[in-house]
Amino acid sequence: MTTAVLTVDQVAGRLGVSRWKVHDLIRSRELASFKIGRCRRISEAAVDDYISLRTEQEAA
C-alpha cells in the first residue's frame, strides 16, 4: 500500500483552511508531519486520521 505525501499547501487546500492553520495543527501535534530536508510533509493517512478524529469529537 502506497501512501501519498502532501505539502502544507496541499493539505490546506484539502481541509479548506489557510497554510498557517496547518502549521498551527502541526505545532500542536494534532496533525502528524515530518521533514525531508527543509520541507515539511504530511502523509495522506495523517490527514485522514485528523479528519476522523475531528469528526468523532464533533459527534460526541
C-alpha positions, 0 to 999 in steps of 0.5 A: 500500500502506497501512501501519498505525501502532501505539502502544507499547501496541499493539505490546506487546500484539502481541509479548506483552511489557510497554510498557517492553520496547518502549521498551527495543527502541526505545532500542536501535534494534532496533525502528524508531519515530518521533514525531508530536508527543509520541507515539511510533509504530511502523509495522506493517512495523517490527514485522514486520521485528523479528519476522523478524529475531528469528526468523532469529537464533533459527534460526541 
